[in-house]
Amino acid sequence: MLLAIDRFPEDPEPAGGKLLSEEPTIHPTCRIHKSQVGSWTALGPHTTLSEATFGDYSYTAGHVSIIYADIGKFCSIANSCRINPGNHPQWRVTQHHSTYRRIQYGFDTVNDEAFFDWRREHRCTIGHDVWIGHGAIIMPGVRIGTGAVIGSGAVVTKDVGPYEVAVGVAAAVIKKRFPDDVIEKLLAIAWWDWDRPTLEARFKDLLDVPSFLEKYSQ
């Protein structure tokens, strides 16, 4: 279940250490604008969400910036990650943001809203059960498949497939977590879409791949 949230809290009290629940756990230092946050989620200190969706059970460790992006369920986003950093208009004489934030600089009475719409068109899409390591950057328009791993400090400029592991600058895929037949079966089972009672009943099965596939793969 996604809840529409738009808040700019100022209270510095910590939110860490609390038991999670259907209501999102959001550190008071977070800034959230026109975003939706799922159940059993945790947003760490100084996380910002802007025009984004954040799926059930996903979390950020802190100092994470996410804009114009859709984050799946059960995602693990480490400290200091940036998802969809702002592009600049390289095709103009100057790429400085005064060309689109015109009011701020006194160049016009309106901003260049068409430019911001162009940014919105390049959303990032993160699948389910994705682990994004410390300090990674996911560039505009990139899609990361379910089950993928993004190494610490990686700069991801191209799409990463399901269960692929990508590292480096620019990030390159170095391996897959599982053989293709296992990946196909996991994607077909789609355990991340199980409801809460089913997850609770089958939780221990998530700990072992062979027995999990034997039990739930058709």
Contacts in CASP RR format, 6 or more apart in sequence:
PFRMAT RR
TARGET T0000
AUTHOR 0000-0000-0000
METHOD contacts of the structure
MODEL  1
MLLAIDRFPEDPEPAGGKLLSEEPTIHPTCRIHKSQVGSWTALGPHTTLS
EATFGDYSYTAGHVSIIYADIGKFCSIANSCRINPGNHPQWRVTQHHSTY
RRIQYGFDTVNDEAFFDWRREHRCTIGHDVWIGHGAIIMPGVRIGTGAVI
GSGAVVTKDVGPYEVAVGVAAAVIKKRFPDDVIEKLLAIAWWDWDRPTLE
ARFKDLLDVPSFLEKYSQ
1 22 0 8 1.000
1 38 0 8 1.000
1 39 0 8 1.000
1 56 0 8 1.000
2 36 0 8 1.000
2 37 0 8 1.000
2 38 0 8 1.000
2 53 0 8 1.000
2 54 0 8 1.000
2 55 0 8 1.000
3 23 0 8 1.000
3 24 0 8 1.000
3 36 0 8 1.000
3 37 0 8 1.000
3 38 0 8 1.000
4 35 0 8 1.000
4 36 0 8 1.000
5 24 0 8 1.000
5 26 0 8 1.000
5 32 0 8 1.000
5 35 0 8 1.000
5 36 0 8 1.000
5 37 0 8 1.000
5 49 0 8 1.000
6 32 0 8 1.000
6 33 0 8 1.000
6 34 0 8 1.000
6 35 0 8 1.000
7 26 0 8 1.000
7 30 0 8 1.000
7 31 0 8 1.000
7 32 0 8 1.000
8 31 0 8 1.000
8 32 0 8 1.000
8 33 0 8 1.000
9 26 0 8 1.000
9 28 0 8 1.000
9 29 0 8 1.000
9 30 0 8 1.000
10 28 0 8 1.000
11 28 0 8 1.000
12 28 0 8 1.000
12 29 0 8 1.000
13 28 0 8 1.000
14 27 0 8 1.000
14 28 0 8 1.000
14 45 0 8 1.000
15 25 0 8 1.000
15 26 0 8 1.000
15 27 0 8 1.000
15 28 0 8 1.000
15 42 0 8 1.000
15 44 0 8 1.000
15 45 0 8 1.000
16 25 0 8 1.000
16 27 0 8 1.000
16 42 0 8 1.000
16 44 0 8 1.000
18 25 0 8 1.000
20 40 0 8 1.000
20 41 0 8 1.000
20 42 0 8 1.000
21 39 0 8 1.000
21 40 0 8 1.000
22 39 0 8 1.000
22 40 0 8 1.000
23 39 0 8 1.000
24 37 0 8 1.000
24 38 0 8 1.000
24 39 0 8 1.000
24 41 0 8 1.000
24 42 0 8 1.000
24 43 0 8 1.000
25 41 0 8 1.000
25 42 0 8 1.000
25 43 0 8 1.000
26 32 0 8 1.000
26 37 0 8 1.000
26 42 0 8 1.000
26 43 0 8 1.000
26 44 0 8 1.000
27 43 0 8 1.000
27 44 0 8 1.000
27 45 0 8 1.000
27 46 0 8 1.000
27 47 0 8 1.000
27 62 0 8 1.000
29 45 0 8 1.000
29 46 0 8 1.000
30 43 0 8 1.000
30 44 0 8 1.000
30 45 0 8 1.000
30 46 0 8 1.000
30 47 0 8 1.000
30 48 0 8 1.000
30 49 0 8 1.000
31 47 0 8 1.000
31 48 0 8 1.000
31 49 0 8 1.000
31 50 0 8 1.000
32 43 0 8 1.000
32 48 0 8 1.000
32 49 0 8 1.000
32 50 0 8 1.000
33 48 0 8 1.000
33 49 0 8 1.000
33 50 0 8 1.000
33 51 0 8 1.000
34 50 0 8 1.000
34 51 0 8 1.000
35 49 0 8 1.000
35 50 0 8 1.000
35 51 0 8 1.000
35 52 0 8 1.000
35 53 0 8 1.000
35 54 0 8 1.000
36 52 0 8 1.000
36 53 0 8 1.000
36 54 0 8 1.000
37 43 0 8 1.000
37 49 0 8 1.000
37 54 0 8 1.000
37 55 0 8 1.000
38 54 0 8 1.000
38 55 0 8 1.000
38 56 0 8 1.000
38 58 0 8 1.000
39 56 0 8 1.000
39 57 0 8 1.000
40 56 0 8 1.000
40 57 0 8 1.000
41 54 0 8 1.000
41 55 0 8 1.000
41 56 0 8 1.000
41 57 0 8 1.000
41 58 0 8 1.000
41 59 0 8 1.000
42 59 0 8 1.000
42 60 0 8 1.000
43 49 0 8 1.000
43 54 0 8 1.000
43 59 0 8 1.000
43 60 0 8 1.000
43 62 0 8 1.000
43 64 0 8 1.000
44 59 0 8 1.000
44 60 0 8 1.000
44 61 0 8 1.000
44 62 0 8 1.000
44 64 0 8 1.000
45 62 0 8 1.000
45 63 0 8 1.000
46 62 0 8 1.000
46 63 0 8 1.000
46 64 0 8 1.000
47 60 0 8 1.000
47 62 0 8 1.000
47 63 0 8 1.000
47 64 0 8 1.000
47 65 0 8 1.000
47 66 0 8 1.000
48 64 0 8 1.000
48 65 0 8 1.000
48 66 0 8 1.000
48 67 0 8 1.000
49 66 0 8 1.000
49 67 0 8 1.000
50 66 0 8 1.000
50 67 0 8 1.000
50 68 0 8 1.000
51 67 0 8 1.000
51 68 0 8 1.000
51 120 0 8 1.000
52 66 0 8 1.000
52 67 0 8 1.000
52 68 0 8 1.000
52 69 0 8 1.000
52 70 0 8 1.000
52 71 0 8 1.000
53 69 0 8 1.000
53 70 0 8 1.000
53 71 0 8 1.000
53 72 0 8 1.000
54 66 0 8 1.000
54 71 0 8 1.000
54 72 0 8 1.000
55 71 0 8 1.000
55 72 0 8 1.000
55 73 0 8 1.000
55 75 0 8 1.000
56 73 0 8 1.000
56 74 0 8 1.000
57 73 0 8 1.000
57 74 0 8 1.000
57 192 0 8 1.000
58 71 0 8 1.000
58 72 0 8 1.000
58 73 0 8 1.000
58 74 0 8 1.000
58 75 0 8 1.000
58 76 0 8 1.000
58 77 0 8 1.000
59 75 0 8 1.000
59 76 0 8 1.000
59 77 0 8 1.000
60 66 0 8 1.000
60 77 0 8 1.000
60 81 0 8 1.000
61 77 0 8 1.000
61 78 0 8 1.000
61 79 0 8 1.000
61 134 0 8 1.000
62 79 0 8 1.000
62 80 0 8 1.000
63 79 0 8 1.000
63 80 0 8 1.000
64 77 0 8 1.000
64 79 0 8 1.000
64 80 0 8 1.000
64 81 0 8 1.000
64 82 0 8 1.000
64 83 0 8 1.000
65 81 0 8 1.000
65 82 0 8 1.000
65 83 0 8 1.000
65 85 0 8 1.000
66 83 0 8 1.000
66 84 0 8 1.000
67 83 0 8 1.000
67 84 0 8 1.000
67 86 0 8 1.000
68 84 0 8 1.000
68 119 0 8 1.000
68 120 0 8 1.000
68 122 0 8 1.000
68 123 0 8 1.000
68 124 0 8 1.000
68 140 0 8 1.000
69 83 0 8 1.000
69 84 0 8 1.000
69 123 0 8 1.000
69 124 0 8 1.000
69 125 0 8 1.000
69 126 0 8 1.000
69 138 0 8 1.000
70 123 0 8 1.000
70 124 0 8 1.000
70 125 0 8 1.000
70 126 0 8 1.000
71 77 0 8 1.000
71 83 0 8 1.000
71 126 0 8 1.000
71 127 0 8 1.000
72 126 0 8 1.000
72 127 0 8 1.000
72 128 0 8 1.000
72 130 0 8 1.000
72 192 0 8 1.000
73 128 0 8 1.000
73 129 0 8 1.000
73 192 0 8 1.000
73 193 0 8 1.000
74 128 0 8 1.000
74 129 0 8 1.000
74 192 0 8 1.000
75 126 0 8 1.000
75 127 0 8 1.000
75 128 0 8 1.000
75 129 0 8 1.000
75 130 0 8 1.000
75 131 0 8 1.000
75 132 0 8 1.000
76 130 0 8 1.000
76 131 0 8 1.000
76 132 0 8 1.000
77 83 0 8 1.000
77 132 0 8 1.000
77 133 0 8 1.000
78 131 0 8 1.000
78 132 0 8 1.000
78 133 0 8 1.000
78 134 0 8 1.000
78 135 0 8 1.000
78 136 0 8 1.000
78 152 0 8 1.000
79 134 0 8 1.000
79 135 0 8 1.000
80 134 0 8 1.000
80 135 0 8 1.000
81 132 0 8 1.000
81 133 0 8 1.000
81 134 0 8 1.000
81 135 0 8 1.000
81 136 0 8 1.000
81 137 0 8 1.000
81 138 0 8 1.000
82 135 0 8 1.000
82 136 0 8 1.000
82 137 0 8 1.000
82 138 0 8 1.000
83 124 0 8 1.000
83 126 0 8 1.000
83 132 0 8 1.000
83 137 0 8 1.000
83 138 0 8 1.000
84 122 0 8 1.000
84 123 0 8 1.000
84 124 0 8 1.000
84 138 0 8 1.000
84 139 0 8 1.000
84 140 0 8 1.000
84 141 0 8 1.000
85 137 0 8 1.000
85 139 0 8 1.000
85 140 0 8 1.000
86 119 0 8 1.000
86 140 0 8 1.000
87 118 0 8 1.000
87 119 0 8 1.000
87 122 0 8 1.000
87 140 0 8 1.000
88 95 0 8 1.000
88 96 0 8 1.000
88 97 0 8 1.000
89 95 0 8 1.000
89 99 0 8 1.000
89 100 0 8 1.000
89 115 0 8 1.000
92 99 0 8 1.000
98 104 0 8 1.000
98 105 0 8 1.000
98 107 0 8 1.000
99 112 0 8 1.000
99 115 0 8 1.000
100 111 0 8 1.000
100 112 0 8 1.000
100 115 0 8 1.000
100 116 0 8 1.000
101 111 0 8 1.000
101 112 0 8 1.000
102 108 0 8 1.000
102 110 0 8 1.000
102 111 0 8 1.000
102 112 0 8 1.000
103 109 0 8 1.000
103 110 0 8 1.000
103 111 0 8 1.000
119 140 0 8 1.000
122 140 0 8 1.000
122 141 0 8 1.000
123 140 0 8 1.000
123 141 0 8 1.000
124 138 0 8 1.000
124 139 0 8 1.000
124 140 0 8 1.000
124 141 0 8 1.000
124 142 0 8 1.000
124 143 0 8 1.000
124 144 0 8 1.000
125 141 0 8 1.000
125 142 0 8 1.000
125 143 0 8 1.000
125 144 0 8 1.000
126 132 0 8 1.000
126 138 0 8 1.000
126 144 0 8 1.000
126 145 0 8 1.000
127 144 0 8 1.000
127 145 0 8 1.000
127 146 0 8 1.000
127 147 0 8 1.000
127 148 0 8 1.000
128 146 0 8 1.000
128 147 0 8 1.000
128 192 0 8 1.000
129 146 0 8 1.000
129 147 0 8 1.000
129 192 0 8 1.000
130 144 0 8 1.000
130 145 0 8 1.000
130 146 0 8 1.000
130 147 0 8 1.000
130 148 0 8 1.000
130 149 0 8 1.000
130 150 0 8 1.000
131 147 0 8 1.000
131 148 0 8 1.000
131 149 0 8 1.000
131 150 0 8 1.000
132 138 0 8 1.000
132 144 0 8 1.000
132 150 0 8 1.000
132 151 0 8 1.000
133 149 0 8 1.000
133 150 0 8 1.000
133 151 0 8 1.000
133 152 0 8 1.000
133 153 0 8 1.000
133 154 0 8 1.000
134 152 0 8 1.000
134 153 0 8 1.000
135 152 0 8 1.000
135 153 0 8 1.000
136 150 0 8 1.000
136 151 0 8 1.000
136 152 0 8 1.000
136 153 0 8 1.000
136 154 0 8 1.000
136 155 0 8 1.000
136 156 0 8 1.000
137 153 0 8 1.000
137 154 0 8 1.000
137 155 0 8 1.000
137 156 0 8 1.000
138 144 0 8 1.000
138 150 0 8 1.000
138 156 0 8 1.000
139 155 0 8 1.000
139 156 0 8 1.000
139 157 0 8 1.000
142 156 0 8 1.000
142 157 0 8 1.000
142 158 0 8 1.000
142 159 0 8 1.000
142 160 0 8 1.000
143 159 0 8 1.000
143 160 0 8 1.000
143 161 0 8 1.000
144 150 0 8 1.000
144 156 0 8 1.000
144 159 0 8 1.000
144 160 0 8 1.000
144 161 0 8 1.000
145 159 0 8 1.000
145 160 0 8 1.000
145 161 0 8 1.000
145 162 0 8 1.000
145 163 0 8 1.000
145 164 0 8 1.000
146 162 0 8 1.000
146 163 0 8 1.000
146 187 0 8 1.000
146 192 0 8 1.000
147 162 0 8 1.000
147 163 0 8 1.000
147 177 0 8 1.000
148 160 0 8 1.000
148 161 0 8 1.000
148 162 0 8 1.000
148 163 0 8 1.000
148 164 0 8 1.000
148 165 0 8 1.000
148 166 0 8 1.000
149 164 0 8 1.000
149 165 0 8 1.000
149 166 0 8 1.000
149 177 0 8 1.000
150 156 0 8 1.000
150 160 0 8 1.000
150 166 0 8 1.000
150 167 0 8 1.000
150 171 0 8 1.000
151 165 0 8 1.000
151 166 0 8 1.000
151 167 0 8 1.000
151 168 0 8 1.000
151 171 0 8 1.000
153 168 0 8 1.000
153 169 0 8 1.000
154 166 0 8 1.000
154 167 0 8 1.000
154 168 0 8 1.000
154 169 0 8 1.000
154 171 0 8 1.000
155 168 0 8 1.000
155 169 0 8 1.000
155 170 0 8 1.000
155 171 0 8 1.000
156 166 0 8 1.000
156 170 0 8 1.000
156 171 0 8 1.000
157 170 0 8 1.000
157 171 0 8 1.000
158 170 0 8 1.000
158 171 0 8 1.000
160 166 0 8 1.000
160 171 0 8 1.000
160 173 0 8 1.000
161 173 0 8 1.000
162 183 0 8 1.000
162 187 0 8 1.000
163 176 0 8 1.000
163 177 0 8 1.000
163 178 0 8 1.000
163 183 0 8 1.000
163 186 0 8 1.000
164 173 0 8 1.000
164 175 0 8 1.000
164 176 0 8 1.000
164 177 0 8 1.000
165 173 0 8 1.000
165 174 0 8 1.000
165 175 0 8 1.000
165 176 0 8 1.000
165 177 0 8 1.000
166 172 0 8 1.000
166 173 0 8 1.000
166 174 0 8 1.000
167 174 0 8 1.000
176 183 0 8 1.000
177 183 0 8 1.000
178 186 0 8 1.000
178 209 0 8 1.000
182 209 0 8 1.000
182 213 0 8 1.000
185 213 0 8 1.000
185 217 0 8 1.000
186 213 0 8 1.000
188 217 0 8 1.000
188 218 0 8 1.000
189 212 0 8 1.000
189 213 0 8 1.000
189 216 0 8 1.000
189 217 0 8 1.000
191 199 0 8 1.000
191 202 0 8 1.000
191 206 0 8 1.000
191 216 0 8 1.000
194 202 0 8 1.000
205 211 0 8 1.000
205 212 0 8 1.000
205 215 0 8 1.000
205 216 0 8 1.000
206 212 0 8 1.000
END
